[in-house]
Amino acid sequence: MTLPLTMRGWLALATALLAVATWPDPGQSLPQGAPETVCDTMLPFHSGGSVLPQSSVSPFSVETSSTTVGQGQTIRVDLTGVPAGLSFGGYMIQARNRNPPYQIVGQFGAARDGTIKLMNCENSVNNSATHSNAGAKNQVLLEWQSPVDFLGQVVFNATIAQSYNEFWVGVPSQPVQIVRRDLSAVPLPTQGPPASAGTTRAPYVPPSYVAPSNVAAATSDPIYNGCGQSKNCFGFPDGCVSSKTCTSIAVVTVRGDVYEFEIQSGRGTNAAYVAVGLSEDAKMGEDLTTECVPENGRVNLYSSYTSATPYAAMRSVVGQNSARLMDASLVDGVIYCRVQRDAVTSVQGKTFDLRNGKYHLLVASGSSLKENSVGYHDIGRLPSGKAINLAEVQDLSGSSKLLVQLHGAFMIAAWIGTTSLGIIFARYFKQTWVGSQSCGKDQWFAWHRLLMVTTWSLTIAAYVLIWVELKRAVWHAHSIIGLITVILCFLQPIGALFRPGPNDKKRPYFNWGHWLGGNLAHILGIVTIFFSVKLPKAELPEWMDWILVSFVVVHVLVHLIFSIGLCLNHWQVAGMASERHLSQRANNFQMGDLSHHHQHAMRNGMSMERKMDAPYAGMRKGLLGVYAVVLVLFVVVLILLVVLAPIEQFLGKS
């Protein structure tokens, strides 16, 4: 007998039908994408967490269009099946710092068709992505923009669901290196995470992956095949071609009127570009340059013309059709391109004739880019030692930088070292070591003369060396102020030969002139060294400015302390002389002779003080010793930066 359904029965039936209608299809993923509650684990909460991820090798892959990207630049990220055509339903993807604190970085761009749902994880915006529908898909293409305030390696991790019950968590990409870029790209709207944001979950990295800096070439690099036999090869550091270990290398092959250049960066250098220039004088400026630059997932070719003052690589003045990109690649951060150049190229009235001309090869590489230009060659730069006709195959070596290095070292030793110490002796130590002489002269004068003669000798030698190197006048702030400094330095000892006697009426004028000339030369010398930091030929790091600033601060503080001590000395000596005068006036002199004997007493008192060290002599000697040690440290560090330039190549190895 069939009984009518009660109200409670109808309610139970409706609930059951609703449950069946809303029960997830085993072939479908979460229909509206992953929730933000799983940002950290990336683990789907299918069936309340009872469905576990697959432990087998994922049949899906995460591929990036480039393994190197500049700050703020965009690359493509592909989710595909292996083999191609294998479909999947849902996914979630994010990029994490490969190193602690493993924070999520960068931003994904929205798809025009709305098939990508962006997620806000770790208090940031659009830094993760998931599906907006769980329909079957063979491939997903995403655009990812690197952060403008991050340098290092990131790894893309993805969760990919083939069905509701089959999904893989932590499917990784190969690491992507983010390199410095001078021009900050316009970022997508974002709010940076607080300092404490980030997670302790490291991204999954393929076990077969080895960091580029630790990779030895599994096989010999084919770019070195035929070097010195059928093609010219040149790279840096000098001598790297024979050992096949170049940080950057340029290869030139000539076949009739076909001039082919191959340019390649080294492994683990994080290069943002690699370039080769054709130079008539092995010096930066007025060179035809070929640049290979990875941008937006591909290697682009640019021709440019360099200027030395100020340094610039101008693309707008060179016809970009004068060179053609034949082949290019970017694998594990190694930039490679093969380029064919026209035999004759004219730029701003200057002709580069590869058939008949002779040129130095100038190889350079850097880790940053500028707007419409390459950045500074902080990875390295080296010109070949001699100009060659490109069709003549021969072994090439780098040009010597010895004269430039000696010029810089001599000038630093002179104007940071000996001049600074010589001025201290002359100004504050005339009443120290009284009665002690060297070569018949007071100690302060003997040391002052020795130090200043050393300054004069080093300055003249450095000036001659740079003229021998350049063989022509080059006018910019460094050279102009440096020339004024050399002239003042040259005139100082000549003026000293005409020094009037101690009691001559003209002696005060000489003293003021000598003081002004010496101090002005010292100030201009230090300013000239500051300007040298920006010179491309010097290859000095920009942070050298801070070392120079530190020296100036120390030097000014020492002068201030000595000056305070000098004032105290004058007051104490004047007080002692005044007391003697009052005592002598009370016991020996009449009022009528006051004026005459007052002057005599003061002179007599000062004469007595000159026979002994002025007060606080011990403090002055101690401070002088400390200052001399600090000064030597400054000089040694600065000279090392000059001699080892570019210092980045040594710091990078350490």
FIPAVEX-581617 format. One line per field, with one value per residue (C-alpha): x, z, y; residue number from 1. Coordinates in nm, 2 decimals. Layout:
<recs>
px	(X ...);
pz	(Z ...);
py	(Y ...);
kevo	(NUM ...);
</recs>
This chain:
<recs>
px	(0.00 0.15 0.13 0.12 0.44 0.45 0.59 0.91 0.94 0.91 1.18 1.42 1.36 1.43 1.75 1.87 1.79 1.98 2.28 2.29 2.26 2.54 2.78 3.09 3.15 3.45 3.57 3.56 3.78 3.65 3.44 3.54 3.91 4.11 4.02 4.27 4.27 4.51 4.77 5.03 4.97 4.83 4.64 4.29 4.04 3.85 3.59 3.69 4.06 4.01 4.14 4.52 4.75 4.92 5.27 5.36 5.55 5.32 5.21 5.20 5.48 5.53 5.74 5.87 5.96 6.29 6.52 6.63 6.42 6.48 6.32 5.97 5.97 5.72 5.76 5.52 5.44 5.28 5.09 5.09 5.04 5.31 5.26 5.10 4.72 4.67 4.39 4.34 4.07 4.18 4.51 4.67 5.01 5.25 5.61 5.82 6.16 6.39 6.57 6.43 6.19 6.03 5.78 5.54 5.67 5.56 5.22 5.01 4.82 4.45 4.33 4.11 3.87 3.83 3.96 4.22 4.12 4.38 4.44 4.56 4.79 5.02 4.86 4.96 4.77 4.74 5.05 4.88 4.64 4.39 4.12 3.79 3.61 3.69 3.63 3.89 4.18 4.50 4.71 4.71 4.92 4.98 5.17 5.39 5.56 5.87 5.89 6.09 6.24 6.37 6.69 6.75 6.59 6.22 6.05 5.70 5.50 5.16 4.89 4.73 4.41 4.34 4.01 3.85 4.03 4.36 4.58 4.95 5.08 5.41 5.47 5.78 5.94 6.31 6.44 6.41 6.68 6.56 6.84 6.88 6.73 6.80 6.47 6.18 5.90 5.55 5.42 5.07 4.88 5.01 5.06 5.39 5.37 5.49 5.84 5.72 5.51 5.63 5.62 5.84 5.74 6.01 5.92 5.97 6.28 6.35 6.61 6.80 6.85 7.19 7.24 7.42 7.71 7.79 7.75 8.05 7.99 7.89 8.04 8.28 8.11 8.10 8.15 8.52 8.56 8.80 8.92 9.25 9.22 8.91 8.77 8.88 8.78 8.82 8.67 8.73 8.89 9.21 9.33 8.99 8.96 9.24 9.08 8.73 8.61 8.51 8.27 8.18 8.31 8.28 8.36 8.41 8.39 8.45 8.33 8.38 8.17 7.98 8.09 7.94 7.96 7.87 7.83 7.78 7.76 7.89 7.71 7.61 7.68 7.32 7.39 7.11 7.30 7.62 7.78 8.08 8.21 8.44 8.68 8.97 9.15 9.05 8.88 8.52 8.36 8.28 8.25 8.00 7.84 7.63 7.41 7.22 6.95 6.69 6.35 6.01 6.12 6.33 6.68 6.67 6.95 7.04 7.31 7.44 7.71 7.89 8.00 8.25 8.16 7.91 7.90 7.60 7.52 7.29 7.07 6.88 7.18 7.25 7.04 6.91 6.90 7.28 7.29 7.06 6.99 7.05 7.01 6.97 6.90 6.87 6.94 7.01 7.08 7.34 7.27 7.38 7.32 7.47 7.46 7.56 7.67 7.70 8.06 8.02 7.82 7.82 7.73 7.73 7.99 8.21 8.25 8.31 8.47 8.51 8.68 8.97 8.97 9.14 8.95 8.99 8.72 8.56 8.36 8.13 7.85 7.63 7.35 7.13 6.94 6.84 6.56 6.65 7.01 7.22 7.34 7.69 7.92 7.96 8.01 8.32 8.47 8.79 8.93 9.17 9.53 9.57 9.35 9.31 9.15 8.86 8.95 9.29 9.26 9.50 9.52 9.40 9.48 9.34 9.49 9.70 9.54 9.87 9.92 9.56 9.60 9.93 9.78 9.50 9.71 9.97 9.70 9.53 9.85 9.94 9.61 9.45 9.77 10.08 9.91 9.66 9.94 10.17 9.91 9.85 10.23 10.26 9.95 9.95 10.31 10.53 10.54 10.59 10.92 11.09 11.47 11.46 11.58 11.62 11.88 11.92 11.54 11.27 11.09 10.76 10.93 11.13 10.82 10.61 10.88 10.93 10.55 10.49 10.79 10.64 10.30 10.47 10.66 10.36 10.14 10.38 10.45 10.07 10.00 10.27 10.14 9.79 9.91 10.12 9.80 9.55 9.79 9.53 9.34 9.01 8.80 8.55 8.51 8.78 9.04 8.97 8.98 9.27 9.47 9.41 9.53 9.85 9.93 9.88 10.09 10.37 10.38 10.39 10.75 10.86 10.70 10.86 11.21 11.13 11.01 11.10 11.29 11.10 11.12 11.06 10.75 10.64 10.65 10.28 10.18 10.38 10.24 9.88 9.95 10.13 9.85 9.58 9.75 9.82 9.47 9.30 9.51 9.42 9.05 9.05 9.25 8.99 8.71 8.89 8.91 8.53 8.48 8.70 8.44 8.21 8.47 8.40 8.77 8.83 8.56 8.53 8.22 7.97 8.00 8.36 8.20 8.10 8.46 8.57 8.29 8.41 8.76 8.65 8.45 8.75 8.98 8.75 8.70 9.08 9.13 8.85 9.01 9.36 9.21 9.05 9.38 9.56 9.32 9.37 9.75 9.73 9.52 9.75 10.07 9.92 9.81 10.16 10.33 10.08 10.15 10.53 10.48 10.27 10.53 10.82 10.63 10.57 10.93 11.16 11.00 10.87 10.54 10.70 10.87 10.56 10.50 10.85 10.90 10.56 10.65 10.99 10.83 10.58 10.85 11.07 10.78 10.69 11.05 11.07 10.76 10.92 11.20 10.96 10.67 10.33 10.08 9.89 10.18 10.11 9.75 9.86 10.12 9.86 9.60 9.85 9.94 9.57 9.51 9.81 9.70 9.34 9.48 9.70 9.39 9.19 9.48 9.53 9.15 9.12 9.43 9.30 8.98 9.17 9.42 9.16 8.90 8.64 8.63 8.29 8.46 8.65 8.36 8.14 8.39 8.41);
pz	(0.00 -0.09 0.17 0.09 0.16 0.47 0.49 0.65 0.37 0.10 0.27 0.29 -0.08 -0.19 0.02 -0.14 -0.49 -0.42 -0.29 -0.61 -0.82 -0.65 -0.60 -0.80 -1.12 -1.08 -1.41 -1.31 -1.09 -0.87 -1.11 -1.01 -0.94 -0.63 -0.32 -0.16 0.15 -0.03 -0.13 0.08 0.03 -0.33 -0.22 -0.36 -0.08 -0.29 -0.10 0.22 0.18 0.14 -0.22 -0.21 -0.49 -0.73 -0.64 -0.99 -1.24 -1.37 -1.73 -1.74 -1.76 -1.67 -1.94 -1.95 -2.26 -2.10 -1.82 -1.77 -1.73 -1.63 -1.34 -1.43 -1.76 -1.88 -1.98 -2.10 -1.89 -2.05 -1.89 -2.13 -2.14 -2.21 -2.48 -2.64 -2.66 -2.32 -2.16 -1.80 -1.61 -1.32 -1.22 -0.98 -1.04 -0.86 -0.87 -0.55 -0.45 -0.48 -0.15 0.19 0.28 -0.03 -0.08 -0.37 -0.62 -0.94 -1.10 -1.35 -1.62 -1.68 -1.99 -2.24 -2.27 -1.89 -1.88 -1.61 -1.25 -1.06 -0.69 -0.41 -0.19 0.10 0.11 -0.25 -0.57 -0.87 -0.76 -0.83 -1.10 -1.13 -1.38 -1.41 -1.55 -1.51 -1.87 -2.05 -2.19 -2.37 -2.29 -2.08 -2.17 -1.90 -1.89 -1.58 -1.48 -1.27 -0.96 -0.99 -0.64 -0.66 -0.79 -0.79 -0.90 -0.89 -0.96 -1.09 -0.91 -1.04 -0.92 -1.23 -1.21 -1.49 -1.31 -0.97 -0.83 -1.03 -0.97 -0.92 -0.67 -0.71 -1.08 -1.12 -1.40 -1.44 -1.23 -1.39 -1.31 -1.25 -1.34 -1.28 -1.51 -1.48 -1.61 -1.38 -1.59 -1.51 -1.27 -1.25 -0.95 -0.64 -0.27 -0.15 0.14 0.48 0.58 0.78 0.49 0.31 0.40 0.51 0.22 -0.04 -0.40 -0.56 -0.78 -1.02 -0.87 -1.19 -1.19 -1.11 -1.05 -1.34 -1.13 -1.04 -1.39 -1.58 -1.95 -2.02 -2.36 -2.53 -2.64 -3.02 -3.04 -2.97 -3.26 -3.53 -3.32 -3.46 -3.76 -3.95 -3.74 -3.50 -3.14 -2.86 -2.51 -2.15 -1.92 -2.13 -2.24 -2.19 -2.55 -2.51 -2.19 -2.33 -2.02 -2.15 -1.95 -2.28 -2.63 -2.98 -3.29 -3.64 -3.95 -4.30 -4.61 -4.91 -4.84 -4.57 -4.22 -3.95 -3.58 -3.30 -2.95 -2.64 -2.26 -2.00 -1.77 -1.43 -1.52 -1.50 -1.81 -1.94 -2.26 -2.45 -2.71 -2.94 -3.07 -3.36 -3.24 -3.42 -3.09 -2.83 -2.63 -2.56 -2.79 -3.16 -3.20 -3.40 -3.16 -3.20 -2.90 -2.82 -2.56 -2.43 -2.42 -2.35 -2.40 -2.72 -2.80 -3.00 -3.21 -3.20 -3.36 -3.17 -3.18 -2.86 -2.72 -2.43 -2.27 -2.14 -2.21 -2.42 -2.67 -2.92 -3.14 -3.31 -3.52 -3.67 -3.94 -3.78 -4.11 -4.13 -3.94 -3.95 -3.68 -3.82 -3.51 -3.14 -2.82 -2.44 -2.26 -1.88 -1.88 -2.17 -2.44 -2.79 -3.12 -3.47 -3.68 -4.03 -4.08 -4.40 -4.52 -4.51 -4.25 -4.22 -3.89 -3.84 -4.12 -4.00 -4.22 -4.09 -4.39 -4.28 -4.61 -4.59 -4.24 -3.92 -3.60 -3.24 -3.11 -2.79 -2.60 -2.32 -2.10 -1.82 -1.59 -1.65 -1.93 -1.98 -2.19 -2.56 -2.45 -2.27 -1.91 -1.77 -1.85 -1.49 -1.58 -1.79 -2.08 -2.28 -2.61 -2.82 -2.80 -3.17 -3.46 -3.73 -4.06 -3.98 -4.27 -4.12 -3.88 -3.58 -3.21 -3.02 -2.67 -2.46 -2.46 -2.16 -1.90 -1.72 -1.80 -1.69 -1.37 -1.29 -1.36 -1.12 -0.85 -0.86 -0.84 -0.54 -0.36 -0.42 -0.35 -0.10 0.07 0.07 0.02 0.30 0.54 0.43 0.49 0.84 0.92 0.80 0.97 1.31 1.39 1.39 1.77 1.80 1.81 1.89 1.89 1.68 1.32 1.00 0.74 0.93 0.92 1.18 1.18 1.06 0.76 0.67 0.66 0.48 0.22 0.17 0.13 -0.10 -0.32 -0.34 -0.44 -0.71 -0.85 -0.85 -1.01 -1.30 -1.36 -1.37 -1.61 -1.85 -1.83 -1.93 -2.22 -2.34 -2.32 -2.48 -2.73 -2.76 -2.55 -2.41 -2.25 -1.98 -1.61 -1.49 -1.75 -1.71 -1.33 -1.33 -1.56 -1.32 -1.03 -1.22 -1.30 -0.94 -0.82 -1.06 -0.95 -0.57 -0.54 -0.79 -0.57 -0.26 -0.42 -0.40 -0.03 0.14 0.47 0.80 0.88 0.52 0.48 0.19 0.39 0.49 0.13 0.04 0.33 0.22 -0.14 -0.06 0.17 -0.08 -0.38 -0.18 -0.03 -0.36 -0.54 -0.27 -0.30 -0.68 -0.68 -0.47 -0.68 -0.99 -0.83 -0.77 -1.14 -1.24 -1.10 -1.39 -1.66 -1.88 -1.92 -1.55 -1.50 -1.13 -0.92 -0.84 -0.47 -0.48 -0.43 -0.08 0.01 -0.11 0.09 0.40 0.34 0.32 0.64 0.83 0.69 0.79 1.14 1.19 1.08 1.32 1.62 1.54 1.50 1.84 1.99 1.81 1.95 2.30 2.25 2.15 2.45 2.69 2.55 2.55 2.91 3.01 2.84 2.99 3.34 3.29 3.18 3.48 3.72 3.54 3.54 3.92 4.01 3.76 3.55 3.59 3.46 3.20 3.03 3.02 2.64 2.54 2.80 2.75 2.39 2.50 2.76 2.51 2.26 2.52 2.65 2.30 2.23 2.54 2.44 2.10 2.27 2.39 2.25 2.26 2.50 2.41 2.20 2.31 2.19 1.85 1.80 1.89 1.66 1.38 1.42 1.40 1.11 0.92 0.97 0.85 0.56 0.45 0.46 0.24 -0.01 -0.03 -0.08 -0.35 -0.54 -0.53 -0.69 -0.96 -1.03 -1.02 -1.22 -1.29 -0.93 -0.99 -1.17 -0.86 -0.62 -0.83 -0.81 -0.43);
py	(0.00 0.34 0.60 0.97 1.15 1.36 1.71 1.57 1.31 1.58 1.78 1.48 1.40 1.76 1.76 1.44 1.56 1.89 1.69 1.48 1.79 1.96 1.67 1.73 1.54 1.31 1.44 1.81 2.03 2.31 2.50 2.86 2.80 2.75 2.95 3.19 2.98 2.73 3.00 2.84 2.47 2.48 2.16 2.12 2.04 1.79 1.58 1.75 1.67 1.29 1.30 1.30 1.43 1.18 1.07 0.97 1.20 1.47 1.43 1.81 2.07 2.44 2.61 2.97 3.16 3.27 3.17 3.53 3.84 4.19 4.36 4.47 4.28 4.02 3.66 3.39 3.09 2.78 2.49 2.20 1.83 1.58 1.46 1.77 1.75 1.59 1.79 1.90 2.08 2.30 2.46 2.70 2.86 3.11 3.21 3.19 3.30 3.00 3.11 3.19 3.34 3.17 3.45 3.47 3.73 3.90 3.94 3.76 3.95 3.91 3.72 3.92 3.63 3.60 3.24 3.32 3.41 3.62 3.56 3.78 3.58 3.70 4.05 4.12 4.15 3.92 3.72 3.38 3.25 2.98 2.87 3.05 2.74 2.38 2.29 2.07 2.26 2.15 2.45 2.76 3.07 3.32 3.65 3.71 4.04 4.02 4.25 4.57 4.53 4.17 4.01 3.64 3.32 3.23 2.89 2.86 2.59 2.47 2.24 2.08 1.86 1.62 1.53 1.57 1.27 1.30 1.61 1.68 1.94 2.13 2.08 2.30 2.51 2.55 2.84 3.19 3.45 3.81 4.05 4.42 4.68 5.05 5.15 5.06 4.92 5.05 4.79 4.65 4.79 4.62 4.65 4.51 4.25 4.35 4.26 3.96 3.83 3.52 3.16 2.88 2.66 2.64 2.60 2.26 2.25 1.96 1.73 1.72 2.10 2.24 2.61 2.78 2.90 2.54 2.39 2.27 2.24 1.88 1.90 2.14 2.46 2.46 2.83 2.77 2.52 2.67 2.96 3.09 2.86 2.96 3.24 3.52 3.47 3.71 3.73 3.82 3.76 3.78 3.43 3.27 3.14 2.89 2.75 2.78 2.96 3.30 3.52 3.67 3.59 3.74 3.53 3.67 3.46 3.61 3.43 3.66 3.97 3.79 3.92 3.70 3.77 3.53 3.67 3.47 3.54 3.30 3.06 3.20 3.56 3.68 3.89 4.12 4.18 4.09 4.31 4.35 4.68 4.77 5.04 5.21 5.30 5.03 5.31 5.36 5.61 5.64 5.26 5.05 4.81 4.50 4.42 4.10 4.16 3.92 4.10 3.95 3.60 3.64 3.77 4.09 4.25 4.62 4.82 5.13 5.40 5.47 5.81 5.84 6.17 6.11 5.73 5.63 5.36 5.54 5.31 5.59 5.71 5.37 5.20 4.89 4.72 4.73 4.40 4.09 3.84 3.49 3.28 3.34 3.15 3.19 2.87 2.86 3.23 3.20 3.46 3.36 3.53 3.50 3.82 3.92 4.28 4.49 4.52 4.90 5.10 5.48 5.65 6.03 6.08 5.80 5.49 5.14 4.95 4.59 4.50 4.75 4.88 4.75 4.75 4.64 4.40 4.53 4.27 4.39 4.25 4.38 4.29 4.59 4.77 5.13 5.27 5.21 5.12 4.88 4.95 4.97 4.68 4.57 4.20 4.30 4.47 4.42 4.56 4.35 4.45 4.54 4.64 4.38 4.33 4.09 3.86 3.79 3.50 3.52 3.48 3.79 3.91 4.19 4.54 4.64 4.87 4.92 5.29 5.38 5.18 5.34 5.68 5.62 5.46 5.75 6.01 5.84 5.80 6.16 6.35 6.11 6.01 6.23 6.56 6.51 6.41 6.69 6.96 6.82 6.85 7.20 7.33 7.17 7.04 7.35 7.34 6.96 6.78 7.11 7.09 6.77 6.80 6.60 6.71 7.04 7.12 7.10 6.78 6.92 7.09 6.79 6.57 6.83 6.88 6.50 6.44 6.73 6.64 6.29 6.44 6.65 6.35 6.12 6.38 6.47 6.10 6.02 6.31 6.19 5.83 5.92 6.14 5.84 5.62 5.86 6.03 6.31 6.56 6.45 6.72 6.65 6.74 6.50 6.61 6.98 6.99 6.75 6.98 7.28 7.06 6.96 7.32 7.43 7.13 7.22 7.58 7.52 7.41 7.68 7.94 7.80 7.87 8.24 8.23 8.56 8.55 8.52 8.89 9.01 9.23 9.01 8.69 8.71 8.74 8.44 8.24 8.32 8.24 7.92 7.81 7.90 7.73 7.41 7.38 7.46 7.20 6.94 7.01 7.00 6.68 6.51 6.64 6.51 6.16 6.18 6.25 5.96 5.71 5.78 5.73 5.42 5.36 5.35 5.08 5.18 5.08 5.35 5.27 5.40 5.74 5.64 5.54 5.88 6.05 5.86 5.98 6.34 6.31 6.16 6.42 6.71 6.57 6.54 6.90 7.00 6.83 6.96 7.32 7.30 7.19 7.47 7.73 7.59 7.61 7.98 8.07 7.88 8.03 8.38 8.34 8.23 8.52 8.77 8.63 8.67 9.02 9.12 8.97 9.15 9.48 9.47 9.39 9.56 9.84 10.19 10.29 10.51 10.21 10.00 10.01 9.92 9.65 9.50 9.42 9.29 9.06 8.92 8.84 8.69 8.47 8.35 8.28 8.07 7.87 7.80 7.62 7.35 7.15 7.33 7.19 6.87 6.75 6.39 6.42 6.55 6.28 6.01 6.15 6.18 5.81 5.71 5.93 5.80 5.44 5.52 5.72 5.42 5.20 5.44 5.46 5.09 5.01 5.28 5.17 4.81 4.92 5.10 4.82 4.53 4.72 4.61 4.48 4.31 4.02 3.94 4.00 3.78 3.49 3.52);
kevo	(1 2 3 4 5 6 7 8 9 10 11 12 13 14 15 16 17 18 19 20 21 22 23 24 25 26 27 28 29 30 31 32 33 34 35 36 37 38 39 40 41 42 43 44 45 46 47 48 49 50 51 52 53 54 55 56 57 58 59 60 61 62 63 64 65 66 67 68 69 70 71 72 73 74 75 76 77 78 79 80 81 82 83 84 85 86 87 88 89 90 91 92 93 94 95 96 97 98 99 100 101 102 103 104 105 106 107 108 109 110 111 112 113 114 115 116 117 118 119 120 121 122 123 124 125 126 127 128 129 130 131 132 133 134 135 136 137 138 139 140 141 142 143 144 145 146 147 148 149 150 151 152 153 154 155 156 157 158 159 160 161 162 163 164 165 166 167 168 169 170 171 172 173 174 175 176 177 178 179 180 181 182 183 184 185 186 187 188 189 190 191 192 193 194 195 196 197 198 199 200 201 202 203 204 205 206 207 208 209 210 211 212 213 214 215 216 217 218 219 220 221 222 223 224 225 226 227 228 229 230 231 232 233 234 235 236 237 238 239 240 241 242 243 244 245 246 247 248 249 250 251 252 253 254 255 256 257 258 259 260 261 262 263 264 265 266 267 268 269 270 271 272 273 274 275 276 277 278 279 280 281 282 283 284 285 286 287 288 289 290 291 292 293 294 295 296 297 298 299 300 301 302 303 304 305 306 307 308 309 310 311 312 313 314 315 316 317 318 319 320 321 322 323 324 325 326 327 328 329 330 331 332 333 334 335 336 337 338 339 340 341 342 343 344 345 346 347 348 349 350 351 352 353 354 355 356 357 358 359 360 361 362 363 364 365 366 367 368 369 370 371 372 373 374 375 376 377 378 379 380 381 382 383 384 385 386 387 388 389 390 391 392 393 394 395 396 397 398 399 400 401 402 403 404 405 406 407 408 409 410 411 412 413 414 415 416 417 418 419 420 421 422 423 424 425 426 427 428 429 430 431 432 433 434 435 436 437 438 439 440 441 442 443 444 445 446 447 448 449 450 451 452 453 454 455 456 457 458 459 460 461 462 463 464 465 466 467 468 469 470 471 472 473 474 475 476 477 478 479 480 481 482 483 484 485 486 487 488 489 490 491 492 493 494 495 496 497 498 499 500 501 502 503 504 505 506 507 508 509 510 511 512 513 514 515 516 517 518 519 520 521 522 523 524 525 526 527 528 529 530 531 532 533 534 535 536 537 538 539 540 541 542 543 544 545 546 547 548 549 550 551 552 553 554 555 556 557 558 559 560 561 562 563 564 565 566 567 568 569 570 571 572 573 574 575 576 577 578 579 580 581 582 583 584 585 586 587 588 589 590 591 592 593 594 595 596 597 598 599 600 601 602 603 604 605 606 607 608 609 610 611 612 613 614 615 616 617 618 619 620 621 622 623 624 625 626 627 628 629 630 631 632 633 634 635 636 637 638 639 640 641 642 643 644 645 646 647 648 649 650 651 652 653 654);
</recs>
